[in-house]
């Protein structure tokens, strides 16, 4: 995790609005954690491919990074999808930072209201969840929200959000 955090872009020009969230750029920014040429991260991406039996060649270009700045408001209930509206079979969330100040363990939680589950960010923890059911329909418990990051947080909330997409032939 320390290695990944050391690779987080420091240059603000590396960040852009997250998908469909131009207005939230003041508090939520997206970038890619560089992978190519980094043996440790290349091996991690290969391991994801092996464990989930998916093609990770696109991830070798960079891991999707979400940066919530102190004061970031809650993110409303939503399901994951890419910029083309494609819903991945599953999502892996890698927590690079934890709850840092102000709101304690509730700061920046990932909450699944229908499932009655709330996950507090802990550095190094990985949250995996299904976005679709066995028939490919939206999973009834897959929609989630993210609680606010307090203004007095000691730092940014950093996560990797990795889509797991199986080929349509599965």
C-alpha positions in Angstrom: 0.0 0.0 0.0 2.8 2.4 0.8 4.3 1.7 -2.6 0.9 2.4 -4.3 0.5 5.6 -2.3 3.9 6.7 -3.3 2.8 6.5 -7.0 -0.3 8.6 -6.5 0.1 11.6 -8.9 1.2 14.8 -7.2 0.6 17.0 -10.2 -3.0 18.3 -10.2 -3.0 18.2 -14.0 -3.1 14.4 -13.8 -6.6 14.6 -12.3 -9.9 15.0 -14.2 -13.5 14.8 -13.2 -14.7 11.3 -12.4 -17.3 9.9 -14.9 -20.3 12.1 -15.0 -19.1 14.2 -12.0 -17.8 17.4 -13.5 -19.5 19.5 -10.8 -17.9 17.4 -8.0 -14.3 18.2 -9.1 -13.8 20.5 -6.1 -14.1 17.4 -3.8 -13.7 14.3 -5.9 -11.0 13.7 -8.6 -10.0 10.8 -10.8 -6.6 9.8 -12.2 -4.7 6.6 -13.0 -2.0 5.0 -10.9 0.8 4.3 -13.3 1.5 0.6 -13.7 3.7 0.1 -16.8 7.4 -0.4 -15.8 6.6 -0.9 -12.2 7.3 -4.6 -11.5 5.3 -4.7 -8.2 2.2 -3.1 -9.7 2.5 -5.2 -12.9 2.6 -8.3 -10.8 -0.5 -7.1 -8.8 -2.4 -6.5 -12.0 -1.4 -10.0 -13.2 -2.6 -11.5 -9.9 -6.0 -9.8 -10.3 -6.3 -11.3 -13.8 -5.4 -14.8 -12.5 -7.7 -14.6 -9.5 -10.7 -13.3 -11.3 -10.0 -15.0 -14.7 -10.2 -11.7 -16.6 -8.2 -9.8 -19.2 -6.2 -7.1 -17.3 -4.3 -5.7 -20.3 -6.1 -2.3 -20.0 -5.2 -2.1 -16.3 -1.5 -2.4 -17.2 -1.8 1.1 -18.5 -3.0 2.4 -15.1 -5.2 1.5 -12.2 -8.3 3.8 -11.7 -7.7 6.1 -8.7 -10.4 8.1 -7.0 -9.3 10.9 -4.6 -11.8 12.3 -2.2 -10.5 15.6 -0.7 -11.3 16.7 2.8 -14.8 18.1 2.9 -16.0 15.8 0.1 -19.8 15.4 0.5 -21.4 12.0 0.5 -21.8 10.3 -2.9 -25.4 9.3 -3.4 -26.6 5.7 -4.0 -25.4 4.4 -7.4 -24.3 1.4 -9.3 -20.9 1.2 -11.0 -20.5 1.7 -14.8 -17.9 2.9 -17.2 -18.1 6.0 -19.4 -20.0 4.0 -22.0 -22.7 2.8 -19.6 -21.2 -0.7 -19.4 -21.7 -2.3 -15.9 -18.8 -4.5 -14.8 -19.6 -7.9 -13.4 -17.9 -6.9 -10.2 -15.9 -4.1 -8.6 -12.7 -4.3 -6.5 -12.1 -1.3 -4.2 -8.6 -1.2 -2.8 -8.5 1.2 0.2 -5.2 3.1 0.1 -6.0 5.3 3.1 -8.4 5.0 6.0 -10.8 7.2 7.9 -8.6 10.2 8.7 -9.9 12.5 11.4 -13.2 14.3 12.2 -15.8 11.6 11.4 -13.9 8.6 12.8 -14.6 5.2 11.3 -17.7 6.5 9.5 -15.7 8.9 7.3 -15.7 7.7 3.7 -17.5 4.4 4.3 -18.8 2.4 1.4 -22.4 1.6 2.3 -24.7 -0.9 0.7 -28.2 0.0 2.1 -30.1 -2.9 0.7 -27.6 -5.4 2.1 -27.3 -3.6 5.4 -23.5 -3.4 5.1 -21.1 -0.5 5.7 -17.4 -0.9 5.1 -15.0 1.5 6.8 -11.9 2.3 4.8 -8.8 0.5 6.1 -5.5 0.9 4.3 -4.7 -2.3 2.4 -8.3 -3.7 2.6 -10.0 -4.9 -0.6 -13.7 -4.8 -1.0 -15.1 -7.0 -3.7 -18.8 -6.8 -4.7 -21.0 -8.0 -7.5 -22.7 -5.5 -9.8 -24.8 -8.1 -11.7 -26.5 -11.3 -10.7 -25.9 -14.7 -12.4 -28.4 -13.7 -15.2 -26.5 -10.5 -15.9 -29.2 -8.3 -14.4 -28.3 -5.5 -11.9 -27.6 -7.2 -8.5 -30.3 -6.2 -6.0 -27.6 -5.4 -3.4 -25.0 -3.8 -5.7 -26.0 -0.2 -5.4 -24.0 1.7 -2.8 -23.1 5.1 -1.5 -20.0 6.7 0.0 -20.3 8.7 3.2 -18.7 12.2 3.5 -15.1 12.9 4.2 -14.9 15.6 7.0 -13.4 19.0 6.3 -10.9 18.4 9.1 -9.7 15.0 7.7 -6.0 14.6 8.0 -5.7 13.9 4.3 -7.3 12.7 1.1 -9.3 9.5 1.0 -7.6 7.4 -1.8 -9.1 4.3 -3.4 -8.5 2.2 -6.4 -11.7 1.2 -8.1 -11.0 -1.8 -10.4 -13.8 -3.0 -12.7 -14.0 -6.8 -13.2 -15.6 -7.5 -16.6 -16.0 -11.0 -17.9 -16.3 -11.6 -21.6 -19.9 -11.6 -22.9 -19.5 -15.3 -23.8 -19.5 -16.4 -20.2 
